[in-house]
Amino acid sequence: MTLKIRPETTADYPAITAVNYIAFGQPGEGKLVENLRKSSKFVPELSIVAEADGKIVGHIFFSQ
């Protein structure tokens, strides 16, 4: 397995929503991430994904 850590892209959004749902068992965190992306304080370089063999398996988001 190859693990790659990188900034998210817009193409990752559905997979990030799915990872958050799996991690938290409900859609609230995915919705929170979506809303934070719309904020003027959003820094795209601080929203990071872990990709294993081409699949998003983790996400971390830092906000101000």
N, C-alpha and C positions, 0 to 999 in steps of 0.2 A: 504494500500500500504506500502510495506517495501522498504526503500531506503538504499542502501549499497554503500559506497565510497571505492574504492580499486584501486590498480595499474592495468593498462591494461595488458592483455595477448595477445599472438598472435592470439588466437581464437576470440578476440574482434575486430580485424582489420576491417573486413567488416562492422560491426555495427558502429564503430567509423567513418568510411568513410561516411556511411549513415547519421549519426547524423550531421556531418559537412556539408553535402550537404543540409539537411533540414534547418540547422541554417543559412547558407550563400547563398543558392539558386543557387549554381554553384559548380563545382568540384575542383576549385583551392585550397581551404583550405585542402581538403582531400589529394590532391597531395602533398601539402606542408608538411603535417604531415608524409606522406609516405617517402618523401625525408629526412626530419629531423631525422627519425628513422635510416637512413643509415649513418648518420654523426657520426664521432668519438666522438663528444660532447654529444651524446644521453645518457641520464640517464633514464633507464626504470622506475625507481621508481617515476619519476617526470611526468609521463604520467598517469593521473588518470581518471577513469570513474565513473559515477554515474549509478547505476543499480537499477531499480525499478521492483520488482516482476520478476527478471530474465532477464529483457530486458535493454540494454544500452540506457539511456535517456540523457546522458550528457558526456562531455569530456573536460578536460583541460590539457594542455601540457606546461610544462616549459622547456626552453632550455637555454643553456649558450651562 
